[in-house]
């Protein structure tokens, strides 16, 4: 028969959480100096469930559990769920019926120069492949660098 140990025995904050909610719960718990058991007791949830929330990125607790955890961790549901985290500029919900507008070259260059991360489409054996790239605009030219053999550098003829 194997021995059972507490779910948080010997674990550090960095070792356990994998998803954002779990990472936030674990980090907040550590800031308050609480063990998983203390946090579970405060929130009125099973220790095994708290462990699951901290360790599984697909965990999706209901609102009541989030409220209980937030109270136990002396924070808000928004903070715990990441609703107050800063988002990068330009990341907004798409409009229901977007309007496409043609940009002149100057406006295109101005918009490109503020981002630095984009996507490039390349021809692949299975069809077009779109991958993210870091880029820069230098003297009006869009430039990016890639490693040999990386997707953007693939030669469709080889």
C-alpha positions in Angstrom: 0.0 0.0 0.0 1.4 3.4 -1.0 1.6 6.3 1.4 -0.4 9.5 0.5 1.1 12.9 0.9 -0.6 16.2 1.0 -1.2 17.7 -2.5 1.1 20.6 -1.9 3.9 18.7 0.0 7.2 20.0 -1.2 5.8 21.9 -4.2 6.8 25.4 -5.0 4.7 28.0 -6.7 6.8 27.7 -9.9 6.5 23.8 -10.0 2.8 23.4 -9.8 0.5 25.7 -11.7 0.2 25.5 -15.5 -2.8 27.6 -16.5 -3.4 31.3 -15.8 -6.1 30.8 -13.2 -4.1 28.1 -11.4 -1.0 30.3 -11.6 -2.9 33.3 -10.1 -4.4 31.2 -7.3 -1.1 29.7 -6.4 0.8 33.0 -6.5 -1.8 34.8 -4.4 -1.8 31.9 -1.9 2.0 32.1 -1.7 1.9 35.9 -1.2 -0.5 35.4 1.7 1.6 32.6 3.1 -1.2 30.1 2.9 -0.9 26.4 2.3 -3.3 24.7 -0.1 -5.1 23.1 2.8 -5.6 26.5 4.5 -6.9 28.0 1.3 -9.2 25.1 0.6 -10.6 25.3 4.1 -11.1 29.1 3.8 -12.8 28.7 0.4 -14.9 25.7 1.5 -13.6 23.5 -1.4 -12.0 20.1 -1.3 -8.2 20.1 -1.2 -8.1 17.8 -4.2 -10.3 20.3 -6.2 -8.0 23.2 -5.3 -5.1 21.1 -6.4 -6.9 20.4 -9.7 -7.6 24.1 -10.2 -4.0 25.1 -9.7 -2.5 22.3 -11.8 -4.8 22.0 -14.8 -5.1 24.8 -17.4 -8.4 23.5 -18.6 -10.0 23.8 -15.1 -13.1 25.9 -15.2 -14.6 26.6 -11.8 -18.1 28.0 -11.5 -18.8 31.6 -10.4 -19.5 30.5 -6.8 -16.2 28.7 -6.5 -14.4 31.8 -8.0 -16.1 34.0 -5.5 -15.2 31.7 -2.6 -11.6 31.5 -3.7 -11.4 35.3 -4.2 -12.7 35.8 -0.7 -10.3 33.2 0.8 -7.4 34.8 -1.0 -8.5 38.4 -0.1 -8.8 39.5 -3.7 -11.4 40.0 -6.3 -12.9 37.6 -8.9 -11.6 39.9 -11.6 -8.0 39.8 -10.3 -8.2 36.1 -9.8 -9.6 35.4 -13.3 -7.1 37.8 -15.0 -9.7 40.4 -15.9 -7.5 43.2 -14.8 -4.3 42.0 -16.5 -3.0 44.5 -19.1 -3.6 43.4 -22.7 -1.2 44.3 -25.5 -2.4 47.3 -27.6 -4.8 46.4 -30.5 -6.2 43.3 -29.0 -9.9 44.0 -29.0 -13.0 42.0 -29.9 -13.8 42.0 -33.6 -16.8 43.9 -34.7 -19.9 41.8 -35.6 -20.0 43.3 -39.1 -16.5 44.7 -39.8 -16.0 47.3 -42.5 -12.9 47.0 -44.6 -11.2 50.2 -45.5 -8.4 50.6 -48.0 -5.4 52.3 -46.4 -3.0 54.5 -48.3 0.7 53.6 -48.2 1.6 56.1 -45.5 -1.1 54.9 -43.1 -0.1 51.3 -43.8 3.6 52.1 -42.9 2.5 54.0 -39.8 0.4 51.1 -38.5 3.1 48.4 -39.3 5.8 50.4 -37.5 4.0 50.2 -34.1 3.6 46.4 -33.7 6.7 44.2 -34.4 4.8 41.0 -34.4 2.8 39.8 -37.4 2.0 36.8 -39.5 3.4 35.6 -42.8 1.8 33.1 -45.2 3.9 30.5 -46.9 3.1 27.7 -49.4 3.4 24.3 -47.7 2.8 20.8 -49.1 -0.6 20.7 -47.4 -1.6 24.2 -48.6 -1.0 27.7 -47.2 0.5 28.0 -43.8 0.3 31.1 -41.7 2.9 31.6 -38.9 3.8 34.4 -36.5 7.0 36.4 -37.1 8.8 39.2 -35.4 9.4 42.0 -37.9 10.6 45.5 -38.2 10.1 48.3 -40.7 13.4 49.7 -41.9 13.5 52.5 -44.6 10.0 51.5 -45.6 10.8 47.8 -46.1 9.3 45.1 -43.9 12.1 42.8 -42.7 12.2 39.7 -40.6 14.7 37.1 -39.8 14.2 33.3 -39.5 16.4 30.3 -38.8 17.3 28.0 -41.7 14.6 25.3 -41.9 12.1 27.3 -39.9 8.6 27.5 -41.5 8.9 31.0 -43.0 12.2 30.0 -44.7 10.9 26.8 -46.3 11.5 26.5 -50.0 8.3 25.2 -51.6 10.4 23.8 -54.5 12.5 21.6 -52.2 
